[in-house]
């Protein structure tokens, strides 16, 4: 292992500096506040979005939002008023989103956790929205996230350590109603106090609180506070305001159970080609215990994931492993606590993760029965705690033995925003095969925009091999006009976390990037992102060069939310061994240098019809590759669709081939409680066709009825050979104690 002592010295000296920076920043800021009004005993809110109860008029209100986009710091063009009530069971948040053109209000999403508003670096979602954060422990780094649109859609999530985006996989029991009025639109949030964790104490309690509003026809984003584009925004919990006036909130043990019953009829044409349709059923149970201390215990027995949407198909034209993100609810909730390693982007795989939950309950893309498990997550003082233990059963057809998986995670706050942490993972198979991995990581804010982060990790395996190391250190600076990043990562040739993910072994990668974002005074132009990236990859053992890459990106964005992207890339790659690029297409060892370009145009989702068109080409393994792709989207409250297409034309000295990927998605919604999705995909590279149809009815808060149909076929010429087919009905029912 080659770990430069200079980095160790930098880390040791940065930790106290980060703590001092955080504390100083916390003293200097005078946060705005809103006082919540406690209602009289027996108060009943008619949840209809009207805000016409007398208590709303008695409550204090805040307004005067300021823009983050497009005119930083200027008053919002449309005013927003916020009020908060509470009693012994609920906290109520009332929003009046005034609008001078109510006929142009945009609200098309009805399905839970639909994307809303606009994102930090471009459009996202396409609906007008109000978004709220509640930092109930007032630790200035973690928060609950609630949002809605003029249709009253339910969107909720968690913000962990001021993550850039909320994790929308957390689903709480709560409700919201919204309505469009002649003055704009309004919304009433009703959040049960037992759906969220907070410290219980006699007397007054203060929470962190902030509200953000999006007016998508103007591509405008405004906030109550933290509106600066220089490292602020809604997810910057440390810059939130305060919610005061909360007196003697009830606490104690909170518990619910959610049993399920499932019926399934289907056939496995590959595993049992001569078999008949199999009919089966199952029952299981999920339970949740919330403690007043802030910890949450989740238990699951005979876990089932029948309602999970199918993976998005991918075309593989690389020599590395494909990465499919997790979609199963049990593993997604509070997943941010267990994050350790590097981050991926979309389908671009992370370099290394010490814990990757798809290694549990899945093998070769097929399901391994999950017998049960437990997860403890939450806050205890200045510590964030995560513990996971899961047992999967034996599956002879996949050579999967009875296996126990364990993950333990601890993060300790340093100052107001920084942390140091540790993780340990274990995979223990029946018969004594064992893999252990562990590491230390840190995230140290040196100033408002400068952060030093990294990790050191090792793995150990009872079988030969698997004993090796990985480490990374990164220095990152972000502001509105400029940003830069410098990073070094090493992964040993035998680094093998048993429940993790490694994209590429034997790597010593040094990379850097710089971003400039000018906002020239040109009519209609919002900004231009200019990015320059460099990457140098050597073998960790020999230090022999493996890859070099340089890329220049230019992305102008218009005030309308429409965006273009142009990029030019140079890449040198050294192959030490052959690899299979496609069936019967082999790339031999050697040195390869290529130039390529790509471009794309995307339109704002504020319009009912939106889309994206991309294309490019250039050198590719001593040959040429040309590609084109596109996506067309239509959104309305009750029906929507997405059509996607990707085409590659590859011409190499040894062979030529093409690939196609076609994806279609139909979305139907009767209201915010009943919606359905149909996903149909064709991948010419794998000759695979798949269909996934799902209907979800939320028959009561926290309880669902799922109706699911799945089918896979392999296509050879005109023959569509079935591989599997299943029809599933699953009913869950939440019982709250």
C-alpha positions in Angstrom: 0.0 0.0 0.0 1.3 3.4 -0.9 -0.4 6.1 1.3 1.5 9.3 1.2 2.3 10.6 4.8 1.5 14.1 3.6 -2.2 13.1 3.2 -2.3 11.7 6.8 -0.8 14.9 8.1 -3.4 16.9 6.1 -6.3 14.9 7.5 -5.1 15.1 11.1 -4.6 18.9 10.9 -7.9 19.4 9.0 -10.2 17.8 11.6 -9.7 20.4 14.3 -9.7 23.2 11.7 -13.0 21.9 10.3 -14.5 21.9 13.8 -13.3 25.4 14.5 -14.7 26.6 11.1 -18.0 25.0 11.8 -18.4 26.4 15.3 -17.3 29.9 14.1 -19.8 29.8 11.3 -22.6 28.7 13.7 -21.9 31.6 16.1 -21.8 34.2 13.3 -25.2 33.5 11.8 -28.5 34.8 13.1 -31.1 32.4 11.7 -34.6 33.6 11.0 -37.4 32.0 13.0 -41.1 31.2 12.8 -43.2 30.4 15.9 -45.6 27.5 15.7 -49.0 27.9 17.3 -50.3 25.2 19.6 -54.0 24.7 18.9 -56.8 24.3 21.5 -57.7 20.8 22.8 -60.2 19.1 20.5 -59.0 21.1 17.5 -59.8 19.2 14.2 -58.4 20.3 10.9 -60.5 19.7 7.8 -57.7 18.6 5.5 -58.7 20.2 2.2 -55.9 22.7 1.3 -58.2 25.7 2.0 -56.5 27.0 5.2 -59.9 28.5 6.3 -59.9 27.4 9.9 -59.6 30.3 12.4 -56.4 28.9 13.8 -54.5 29.5 10.6 -55.3 33.2 10.8 -54.1 33.3 14.5 -50.8 31.7 13.7 -47.6 33.6 12.9 -46.6 33.7 9.3 -43.4 34.2 7.3 -43.1 35.3 3.7 -40.7 37.5 1.7 -38.9 34.6 -0.1 -35.9 35.4 -2.1 -34.8 33.9 -5.4 -31.9 31.5 -5.8 -32.7 31.2 -9.5 -32.7 33.2 -11.8 -31.8 36.4 -9.9 -30.0 35.5 -6.7 -31.1 37.4 -3.7 -33.9 39.3 -5.4 -37.5 39.1 -4.0 -39.5 36.2 -5.4 -41.8 37.3 -8.2 -44.7 35.4 -6.6 -45.2 35.7 -2.8 -45.4 32.6 -0.5 -46.8 32.6 3.0 -46.1 29.8 5.6 -47.8 29.1 8.9 -47.4 26.2 11.3 -49.8 24.7 13.9 -49.4 21.7 16.1 -51.2 19.7 18.8 -50.5 16.5 20.7 -50.7 14.3 17.6 -49.8 16.3 14.5 -47.8 19.1 13.2 -49.7 21.1 10.5 -47.9 23.2 7.9 -50.0 25.6 5.8 -48.7 27.2 2.5 -50.3 29.9 0.4 -48.4 30.0 -2.9 -49.7 33.2 -4.4 -49.6 33.5 -8.2 -50.4 36.4 -10.5 -51.3 34.0 -13.3 -53.1 31.0 -11.6 -54.2 29.7 -15.0 -50.5 29.0 -15.8 -49.8 27.0 -12.6 -48.3 23.6 -13.5 -49.3 20.5 -11.6 -49.2 17.2 -13.5 -47.8 14.6 -11.1 -50.1 12.3 -9.0 -47.8 9.4 -8.2 -46.1 9.3 -4.9 -42.5 10.5 -4.8 -42.6 12.0 -8.3 -39.8 14.5 -9.0 -40.9 18.1 -8.6 -39.5 21.6 -9.0 -36.0 22.3 -10.4 -32.7 20.9 -9.4 -29.4 22.7 -8.5 -27.8 22.5 -11.9 -30.8 22.3 -14.2 -34.5 21.4 -14.6 -36.0 18.4 -12.8 -39.5 17.2 -12.4 -41.4 20.0 -14.1 -44.2 20.8 -11.6 -44.7 23.8 -9.4 -43.9 22.7 -5.9 -43.4 23.7 -2.2 -40.7 21.7 -0.4 -40.2 21.7 3.4 -37.4 20.4 5.6 -37.7 19.6 9.3 -34.4 19.3 11.3 -36.1 17.8 14.3 -32.9 17.2 16.3 -31.6 20.6 15.3 -28.2 19.0 14.6 -27.9 21.2 11.4 -27.0 18.3 9.2 -30.0 15.9 8.9 -33.6 16.6 8.1 -37.0 15.2 7.0 -38.2 16.3 3.6 -41.8 16.8 2.6 -43.1 18.3 -0.7 -46.2 18.6 -2.8 -47.5 20.2 -5.9 -50.9 21.8 -6.8 -52.4 18.3 -7.2 -51.5 17.4 -3.6 -49.0 14.6 -4.5 -47.1 13.1 -1.5 -43.4 13.4 -1.7 -41.2 12.6 1.3 -37.6 11.7 2.0 -34.5 12.1 4.2 -31.6 14.4 4.0 -28.4 12.8 5.5 -25.3 14.9 6.2 -26.6 17.7 4.0 -26.7 15.4 0.9 -27.2 17.2 -2.4 -30.6 15.6 -3.0 -33.2 14.1 -0.6 -33.4 10.3 -0.4 -37.0 9.8 -1.6 -37.0 6.1 -0.7 -38.1 6.9 2.9 -41.9 6.8 3.1 -43.7 8.0 6.2 -47.4 7.9 7.1 -48.7 11.5 6.6 -51.1 13.4 4.4 -51.4 16.6 2.3 -54.1 18.3 0.4 -53.8 21.1 -2.2 -56.0 23.2 -4.3 -55.8 25.9 -7.0 -57.5 29.2 -6.1 -58.0 32.5 -7.8 -55.0 33.9 -5.9 -52.7 31.0 -6.7 -52.6 27.6 -4.9 -52.5 26.4 -1.3 -51.6 23.3 0.6 -52.1 21.8 4.1 -49.6 19.3 5.4 -50.6 17.0 8.2 -47.7 15.1 9.7 -48.2 12.7 12.6 -45.6 13.3 15.3 -45.1 9.6 15.7 -44.0 9.4 12.0 -40.9 11.4 12.8 -38.2 11.2 15.5 -37.3 14.1 17.8 -35.8 14.5 21.3 -38.4 14.6 24.0 -37.9 17.2 26.8 -40.0 19.3 29.0 -40.5 22.9 27.9 -39.7 24.5 24.6 -38.1 22.8 21.7 -36.6 24.3 18.5 -36.3 22.6 15.2 -34.5 23.6 12.0 -37.0 24.6 9.3 -36.9 25.9 5.8 -39.3 26.1 2.8 -38.5 26.3 -0.9 -40.9 27.1 -3.8 -40.6 26.4 -7.5 -42.5 28.2 -10.2 -41.4 26.1 -13.2 -42.9 28.2 -16.0 -40.4 30.9 -15.0 -37.7 28.3 -14.0 -37.7 30.2 -10.7 -36.6 28.8 -7.3 -37.0 30.8 -4.1 -36.5 30.1 -0.4 -37.3 31.5 3.0 -33.6 31.4 3.9 -30.4 29.9 2.5 -31.1 31.2 -1.0 -27.5 31.9 -1.9 -26.1 29.9 -4.8 -22.8 29.7 -3.1 -23.1 26.4 -1.2 -26.6 27.0 0.2 -30.0 25.8 -0.8 -32.7 23.7 0.8 -30.5 20.7 1.6 -28.0 22.9 3.4 -29.6 22.1 6.7 -27.0 24.1 8.6 -28.3 27.3 6.9 -32.0 26.6 7.7 -34.1 28.9 9.8 -35.7 27.9 13.1 -39.2 26.6 14.1 -39.9 27.8 17.7 -42.8 27.6 20.1 -42.9 23.8 20.2 -43.9 22.9 23.8 -43.8 19.5 25.6 -44.1 17.4 22.5 -45.2 13.8 23.3 -42.5 11.1 23.0 -41.9 7.4 23.9 -42.0 4.1 22.1 -43.7 4.1 18.7 -44.6 0.9 17.0 -46.3 -0.5 13.9 -46.5 -3.7 12.1 -47.3 -4.3 8.4 -48.3 -7.8 7.5 -48.7 -8.9 3.9 -50.3 -11.7 2.0 -49.3 -12.6 -1.5 -50.6 -14.8 -4.3 -48.6 -15.7 -7.4 -49.2 -17.6 -10.5 -46.3 -18.1 -13.0 -43.9 -20.2 -14.9 -40.2 -20.5 -15.3 -39.6 -21.7 -18.9 -35.8 -21.9 -18.5 -35.5 -23.7 -15.2 -38.5 -26.0 -15.7 -39.1 -26.1 -19.5 -41.6 -29.0 -19.2 -43.4 -27.6 -16.1 -46.9 -26.2 -15.8 -48.1 -22.9 -14.3 -47.1 -22.9 -10.6 -49.5 -21.3 -8.1 -48.0 -20.2 -4.8 -48.7 -17.9 -1.9 -46.8 -16.3 0.9 -47.2 -14.3 4.1 -44.7 -12.1 5.8 -44.4 -9.2 8.2 -42.5 -5.9 8.5 -42.4 -4.1 11.8 -41.0 -0.8 12.9 -40.2 0.4 16.5 -39.3 4.1 17.0 -37.6 5.1 20.2 -37.8 8.6 21.7 -34.0 8.8 21.6 -34.1 9.0 17.8 -33.3 5.4 16.9 -35.5 3.3 14.7 -35.6 -0.5 14.6 -36.9 -2.2 11.5 -37.7 -5.9 11.4 -38.7 -8.1 8.5 -39.8 -11.7 8.2 -40.0 -13.7 5.0 -39.3 -10.5 3.0 -40.9 -10.1 -0.4 -40.1 -7.6 -3.2 -42.7 -8.6 -5.7 -43.8 -5.0 -6.3 -40.4 -3.7 -7.2 -40.1 -2.2 -10.7 -37.8 -4.1 -13.1 -34.3 -2.9 -13.7 -33.6 -0.5 -16.6 -31.9 -2.3 -19.5 -28.3 -1.2 -20.4 -26.1 -1.6 -23.4 -22.6 -2.7 -22.3 -19.8 -1.5 -24.5 -17.1 -1.3 -21.8 -14.7 -3.8 -20.2 -16.1 -3.2 -16.7 -19.0 -4.5 -14.7 -22.5 -3.0 -15.2 -24.0 -1.3 -12.2 -27.7 -1.6 -11.5 -29.0 0.6 -8.6 -31.0 -0.8 -5.7 -34.8 -0.5 -6.0 -36.0 -2.7 -3.1 -37.7 -0.7 -0.4 -36.2 -2.4 2.7 -32.6 -1.6 1.5 -33.4 1.9 0.2 -34.8 3.4 3.4 -32.0 5.1 5.3 -29.5 3.9 2.7 -27.5 7.1 3.1 -26.3 6.1 6.6 -24.6 3.0 5.2 -22.9 4.8 2.2 -19.1 4.2 2.2 -17.0 4.6 -0.9 -17.3 6.6 -4.1 -20.4 7.9 -5.8 -21.7 6.9 -9.1 -23.8 9.0 -11.5 -26.9 7.5 -13.2 -25.8 4.1 -14.6 -22.1 5.1 -14.4 -20.8 2.7 -11.8 -19.0 3.9 -8.6 -15.4 2.8 -8.4 -15.9 1.0 -5.0 -18.6 0.6 -2.4 -17.9 -1.3 0.8 -21.6 -2.0 1.1 -23.8 -2.7 -1.9 -27.2 -4.0 -0.9 -27.8 -5.8 -4.2 -25.3 -8.4 -3.1 -28.0 -9.5 -0.6 -31.0 -11.6 -1.9 -29.9 -11.5 -5.6 -27.6 -13.8 -7.6 -27.1 -13.8 -11.3 -30.1 -11.4 -11.6 -32.4 -13.9 -9.8 -34.0 -13.8 -6.4 -32.6 -15.6 -3.4 -35.1 -16.0 -0.6 -34.7 -13.5 2.2 -35.7 -15.2 5.5 -35.6 -12.2 7.7 -33.5 -9.3 9.0 -33.3 -6.3 11.2 -32.0 -2.7 10.8 -31.2 -0.2 13.5 -30.7 3.4 12.4 -30.8 6.9 13.8 -29.2 9.4 16.0 -27.7 9.0 19.5 -26.2 12.3 20.8 -23.7 13.4 18.2 -23.5 9.9 16.6 -25.3 8.6 13.6 -25.8 4.8 14.0 -26.6 2.1 11.4 -26.7 -1.6 12.0 -28.1 -4.2 9.5 -28.3 -8.0 9.8 -30.0 -10.1 7.1 -30.3 -13.9 6.6 -30.9 -15.4 3.1 -31.9 -19.0 2.5 -30.3 -21.7 0.4 -31.1 -21.6 -3.3 -29.7 -24.8 -5.0 -30.3 -23.6 -8.6 -28.0 -20.6 -8.0 -25.5 -22.4 -5.8 -26.4 -19.9 -3.1 -25.9 -21.3 0.5 -27.6 -20.1 3.7 -25.8 -16.8 4.3 -25.7 -14.2 7.1 -24.9 -10.5 6.1 -24.0 -7.9 8.7 -23.2 -4.2 8.4 -22.3 -1.9 11.2 -21.9 1.9 10.6 -21.0 4.7 12.9 -20.4 8.4 12.2 -19.4 11.0 14.7 -20.2 14.7 14.3 -17.2 17.0 14.1 -18.2 20.7 14.6 -21.4 21.7 12.8 -21.1 20.0 9.4 -18.1 17.6 9.4 -17.9 14.0 10.5 -15.5 11.0 10.9 -16.9 7.5 10.6 -16.2 3.8 10.5 -17.9 0.7 8.9 -17.5 -3.1 9.2 -19.2 -5.6 6.9 -19.4 -9.4 7.2 -20.6 -12.1 4.9 -20.7 -15.6 6.6 -21.8 -18.6 4.5 -22.9 -22.0 5.8 -19.8 -24.1 5.8 -17.6 -21.4 7.3 -16.7 -19.2 4.3 -16.3 -15.7 5.6 -15.5 -12.3 4.3 -14.8 -9.2 6.4 -14.3 -5.6 5.3 -13.9 -2.5 7.2 -12.8 1.1 7.0 -12.6 4.6 8.3 -13.9 7.7 6.4 -14.1 11.5 6.9 -15.8 14.5 5.6 -14.2 17.7 6.9 -15.5 21.2 5.9 -12.5 23.5 5.9 -14.6 26.6 4.8 -18.1 27.4 3.5 -17.2 25.9 0.1 -14.1 23.7 0.7 -14.4 20.1 1.9 -11.8 17.4 2.4 -13.1 13.9 2.3 -11.8 10.4 1.9 -11.6 6.8 3.3 -9.2 4.0 4.0 -10.5 0.4 3.8 -9.4 -3.2 3.9 -10.9 -6.6 3.1 -10.1 -10.1 4.3 -11.4 -13.4 3.1 -11.2 -17.0 4.4 -10.6 -18.3 0.9 -7.2 -17.5 -0.8 -7.1 -13.9 -2.0 -9.4 -11.1 -1.0 -6.9 -9.5 1.4 -6.1 -6.0 0.2 -6.7 -2.3 0.6 -8.4 0.8 -0.9 -8.1 4.4 0.0 -9.2 7.8 -1.4 -8.7 11.4 -0.6 -10.6 14.3 -2.3 -10.4 18.1 -2.0 -13.5 19.8 -3.4 -14.5 23.4 -3.7 -17.9 24.5 -4.9 -19.4 27.9 -5.5 -21.8 29.3 -8.0 -19.3 30.7 -10.4 -16.4 28.3 -10.0 -15.8 24.8 -8.7 -12.9 22.4 -8.7 -12.0 19.0 -7.5 -8.8 17.0 -6.9 -8.8 13.3 -6.1 -6.6 10.3 -5.7 -8.0 6.8 -5.4 -6.3 3.4 -5.0 -7.8 -0.1 -5.1 -5.6 -3.1 -4.6 -5.6 -6.0 -7.0 -7.3 -8.3 -4.5 -9.6 -5.9 -2.7 -12.8 -7.8 -2.3 -15.6 -6.6 0.0 -18.0 -9.6 0.3 -21.1 -7.4 0.2 -19.6 -4.5 -1.7 -18.9 -3.5 -5.3 -15.6 -3.0 -7.1 -15.7 -1.7 -10.7 -12.0 -2.2 -11.4 -9.2 -3.8 -9.4 -5.5 -2.8 -9.3 -6.1 0.9 -9.8 -4.2 4.1 -8.8 -6.3 6.9 -10.2 -5.6 10.6 -10.0 -8.2 12.9 -11.3 -9.2 16.6 -11.3 -11.8 18.9 -12.7 -12.6 22.6 -12.8 -15.9 24.2 -13.6 -16.7 27.8 -14.6 -20.3 29.0 -14.6 -20.6 32.5 -16.1 -24.0 34.2 -16.4 -23.5 36.5 -19.4 -26.1 39.3 -19.9 -27.7 37.7 -23.0 -31.4 37.7 -23.4 -32.9 34.3 -22.7 -29.6 32.8 -21.4 -29.5 31.6 -17.8 -25.9 30.4 -17.5 -23.2 28.4 -19.2 -21.4 25.5 -17.4 -17.9 24.9 -18.7 -16.1 21.8 -17.3 -12.6 20.5 -17.9 -11.8 17.1 -16.5 -8.5 15.1 -16.4 -7.9 11.5 -15.3 -4.7 9.4 -15.1 -5.0 5.7 -14.2 -2.0 3.5 -13.3 -1.7 0.0 -11.9 -1.6 0.1 -8.1 1.1 -2.5 -7.9 3.5 -1.6 -10.8 2.5 2.1 -11.4 2.4 1.3 -15.1 0.1 3.6 -17.0 -3.3 2.1 -17.9 -5.6 5.0 -19.0 -5.4 8.7 -19.6 -8.5 10.8 -20.3 -9.3 14.5 -20.9 -12.8 15.9 -21.5 -14.2 19.3 -22.1 -17.9 20.0 -21.6 -19.9 23.1 -22.4 -23.5 23.3 -21.3 -25.6 26.5 -21.9 -29.0 26.6 -20.1 -31.8 29.0 -21.2 -34.2 30.8 -18.8 -36.9 28.5 -20.1 -35.1 25.5 -18.7 -34.0 24.2 -22.1 -30.4 23.0 -22.2 -27.7 21.9 -24.6 -24.5 20.0 -23.9 -21.4 19.6 -26.1 -18.3 17.6 -25.2 -15.0 16.6 -26.6 -13.0 13.7 -25.2 -9.5 12.2 -25.6 -8.8 8.8 -24.2 -5.7 6.5 -24.1 -6.3 2.9 -22.9 -3.9 0.1 -22.4 -5.2 -3.5 -22.6 -3.1 -6.2 -20.9 -5.6 -9.0 -21.8 -8.3 -9.5 -24.3 -11.9 -8.8 -23.5 -15.2 -9.6 -25.2 -16.9 -6.4 -26.5 -19.9 -8.3 -28.0 -20.7 -11.9 -29.0 -17.9 -13.1 -31.3 -16.2 -9.6 -31.1 -12.8 -9.6 -29.2 -10.6 -6.6 -28.6 -6.9 -7.8 -28.4 -4.3 -6.5 -26.0 -2.5 -3.3 -27.0 -2.5 0.5 -26.7 -5.5 2.5 -28.0 -5.9 6.2 -28.5 -9.2 7.8 -29.5 -10.9 11.1 -29.9 -14.7 11.4 -29.7 -17.4 14.0 -29.4 -21.0 14.1 -28.3 -23.9 16.5 -28.1 -27.4 16.7 -26.7 -30.4 18.9 -26.5 -33.0 18.7 -23.8 -36.2 20.7 -23.3 -37.8 21.8 -20.0 -40.2 19.4 -18.3 -42.3 22.4 -17.5 -44.0 21.8 -20.8 -46.5 18.9 -21.2 -44.3 17.5 -24.0 -40.6 17.4 -23.5 -37.6 15.4 -24.6 -34.0 14.9 -25.2 -31.9 14.2 -28.4 -28.3 13.1 -28.2 -25.6 11.8 -30.6 -22.0 11.6 -31.3 -19.1 9.4 -32.4 -15.4 9.0 -32.9 -12.6 6.6 -32.4 -13.3 3.3 -30.7 -10.7 0.5 -30.2 -8.9 1.3 -33.5 -12.3 1.6 -35.2 -15.2 3.9 -35.1 -18.4 4.2 -33.1 -21.4 6.3 -34.0 -24.4 6.6 -31.7 -27.7 8.4 -31.5 -30.4 8.4 -28.8 -33.4 10.2 -27.6 -36.3 10.3 -25.2 -39.8 11.8 -25.7 -42.0 12.5 -22.6 -45.6 13.5 -22.1 -47.0 14.5 -18.7 -50.6 15.2 -17.6 -52.3 14.6 -14.3 -53.9 11.3 -15.3 -51.8 9.9 -18.2 -48.2 10.1 -19.3 -45.6 8.3 -21.3 -41.9 8.1 -21.9 -40.4 6.6 -25.1 -36.6 6.1 -25.3 -34.3 4.8 -28.0 -30.5 4.2 -28.1 -28.6 3.1 -31.2 -24.9 2.2 -31.6 -23.0 1.5 -34.8 -19.6 0.0 -34.1 -17.0 -0.8 -36.8 -13.8 -2.4 -35.7 -10.9 -4.0 -37.7 -12.1 -7.4 -36.6 -15.9 -7.0 -36.9 -18.8 -4.6 -37.1 -22.1 -4.7 -35.3 -25.0 -2.6 -34.1 -27.0 -2.4 -30.9 -30.5 -1.1 -30.1 -32.2 -0.4 -26.8 -35.9 0.5 -26.9 -37.8 1.5 -23.7 -41.4 2.5 -23.3 -43.2 3.5 -20.1 -46.9 4.3 -19.7 -48.1 6.1 -16.5 -51.7 6.2 -15.5 -53.1 7.8 -12.3 -56.7 8.1 -11.1 -55.7 10.3 -8.1 -52.8 10.5 -5.6 -53.8 7.1 -4.1 -54.3 4.9 -7.3 -51.8 4.8 -10.1 -50.2 2.3 -12.5 -47.1 1.9 -14.6 -46.2 -0.2 -17.6 -42.5 -0.6 -18.5 -41.6 -2.4 -21.8 -38.0 -2.9 -22.9 -36.0 -4.5 -25.7 -32.2 -4.9 -25.7 -30.7 -6.3 -28.9 -27.3 -7.0 -27.2 -28.9 -9.5 -24.9 -31.7 -10.4 -27.3 -34.0 -9.7 -24.3 -37.6 -8.4 -24.2 -39.2 -7.6 -20.8 -42.5 -6.3 -19.7 -43.3 -5.1 -16.1 -46.9 -3.8 -15.3 -47.7 -2.5 -11.8 -50.8 -1.1 -10.2 -50.6 0.4 -6.8 -53.6 1.4 -4.7 -52.9 3.1 -1.3 -56.2 1.9 0.3 -55.3 3.6 3.6 -52.2 5.5 4.7 -49.2 3.2 4.8 -51.2 0.2 3.3 -51.1 -0.9 -0.3 -52.6 -3.2 -2.8 -50.2 -4.2 -5.6 -51.1 -6.0 -8.8 -48.0 -6.9 -10.9 -47.4 -8.7 -14.1 -43.8 -9.6 -15.3 -42.7 -11.3 -18.5 -39.3 -12.0 -20.1 -38.6 -13.3 -23.5 -35.5 -14.1 -25.6 -35.7 -13.1 -29.2 -34.0 -15.1 -32.0 -35.1 -13.8 -35.4 -38.9 -14.1 -35.6 -39.0 -16.3 -32.5 -39.9 -14.8 -29.2 -39.1 -17.6 -26.8 -40.6 -17.1 -23.3 -38.2 -17.3 -20.3 -40.5 -16.4 -17.4 -43.9 -15.1 -16.7 -45.6 -14.2 -13.4 -48.8 -12.6 -12.2 -48.7 -11.4 -8.6 -51.2 -9.8 -6.1 -49.9 -8.5 -2.8 -51.9 -6.8 0.0 -50.3 -5.0 2.9 -52.0 -3.5 5.9 -50.4 -1.2 8.4 -51.4 -1.5 12.1 -50.2 1.3 14.3 -50.0 0.8 18.1 
